[in-house]
Amino acid sequence: MFFANLNLIKRIKIKKQKGIPAELHIVNRPRCWQPPLMDHLAKARQVFDIELAALKAVRQQLDGSFADAVQVLVETLRQRGKIIVVGIGKSGNIGQKIAATLTSTGSTSVFLHGVDALHGDLGIVSDGDVILALSYSGESEELLNLLPALKRFAVKIISMTGAVKSSLARYSDLVLNVKVPKEACPFNLAPTASTTAMLVLGDALAMTVLQARGFKERDYARHHPSGAIGRALLMKVRDIMRAGTRNAVAAENVTVKEALLLMCKAKSGSVSIVNARGKLSGVFTDGDLRRHTAEEEDVLAKPLSGVMTRNPVSVREEALAVEALKIFNQRNIEDLIVVNARREPVGLIDLQDLPKLKLM
């Protein structure tokens, strides 16, 4: 670079000696190449538009084969068979996600790699299973090599492909068409729109099978016991409530001052109030105390019956925790009283406890 600059300076001096302005010759020196300016947001939106158009196209292509595929999957699961998702490359990556979604929603499914299957993993296949084979071209060599081996089992093959006349399609009992107008790749090569279409079609299968099998929220929670959803759907109110000494309860004739001592002892912001039969009749909170103190004199000496909020919101102890969450979301309260079948206050749920229990 240094010598190149020296040569440039020499040429400029020569031109000056000949009476030619140096600036006329400097403009011809080579410049570093720079890529053209690109609107990155415009490009990103273009990718979205292409993939959205692909999904609309695949949606339009849905036909009776989809309904038939759902029936096959439901019947296979009813007979204690499993769904084996097979793929290679990018389609294999999508297949792993589809298998995971099916399994998490109660449809027993496993992913089988097209190459590993020929080296021992074929052992997971049993008579009565169903094969969901993914290949956009329908001509993936590794997958085609596997099909004769799969045909030795009493299984049905459902293919998900963009080529309904491909070798894979001819081997299949049912074909789901995922042909897209074009890929989002500028060269129309990298699997983009096609893999998105496969993923969404897989979700459509999983959700339709879920509904056809009568899969419920409680079933979903059983498959996700460690997650927040599972905790909210499986845990009962009695599992999360404050009970015993942490649940302040007082009779209607108890004074406000005595009730405050009970609340302090329980480290609670409210006290549940019961009538002569021990049934819930009201609630008194620290918010009630502030309001009455501002409006009345000598509040501390008054009985709770004169300052309590009657017919408070409550929840049964055997209810699911998710029902308590719904009540907190619908009502502007910080404490929820828990009652038993006889409507006796047996516990309290403090809104501040829910994040600690990982329910919020």
Phi, psi and omega in degrees: 000321181297314181293326178297321179293324178296318179296323179296319180295319179298318181296322179296319180297319180299316181295325179295320180297329180274002178081018180257127181305131184296326185296339179289338183257339180290330185296342182272000182291148183291147178244157177291140180287137177236138179293151179296148179296140182230139175273098186296322179295320179297319179296317180298316180295326178296319177298316177302314182298318180295316183287326175296319178297324178296317180295320178296321180296316180293324177299319179294332183278350180301134181216198182298339179297326179294313179298320178296321179297319178299316179299317179298315181296315180298316180294320178300315180293324178296327180272014179071019173275178181229163179262122180251113181267126184240137177193173180218149178064220181297322177298326176295321177298317178295321180300322178298319180292319179299316179299320179294320179294317178301312182296318183291343178252025170088004179257103186305120185213149176223155176259135179239117179288134185302327180275313181300332181300325182279358180236038173117332184288353177296348180296346179280348182276135177228156174303137180096352176281170174235138181258127173251102187260129183247123173197117184295318180283333184074010183232017179299121187301315182299322181288320179295326177294334182278331188302316178302323179293322179292326182294344178287344178263158176276074182233158172256145182245123174250121181257147174241105188213159176265003181232097187286352177248016182284173178298319179299317180298321181293330179282345192267152174280326178222145180237127175255119187276118177242031180294130179246154180301318178193163176278160176284344177297134181298339178264000182059037183241305185295129179298113181226285179298324182292320180287326175298317179297319178298317181298314182292321178295324175297319177297319179299318177299311184299316183289325179290319177296319178306310182292320181296330181272357180073030180290130185248172179302319182294325176295319179299318180297324179297332179272353181227056186294337183266350182273166179298322180295316180298317179299316182294327184271335183263324184289144177266163179301320181296340180282339185243355185280157170277133183224175177064229183291346180270002180243104183282124179228138181216156177281164183294333183274358178289141181284161179300320180299316179294324179295322179295324177296321177296320180295319179295319180296321180275353184054048184237156179264008180205164175229134177277137185247134182241154177273190184296338179267004177082010180266151182298127179235340181189182178215146175231127184241168176296334175292320176298320180300314181297318181294314182290326178298323180287335186256335187230162176257152176052048181294325185299334183271352184281150176286155181298331181301335182269350184233354186283162173266120184277159179050058182289161176292137179215170179218148181284148184293333180272359178291157177288150180301329181297330177293322176295320178300319180298320180296316178299323180289329184271331184246147178271071181231159178248340178232139179237121182281137179254130181237160176266189183296336180268010181061035173264134181290118183244355181189179181212138174251120178266130181306327182290343180282335188297316177298325179293328179275002181059038177257355179226000000 
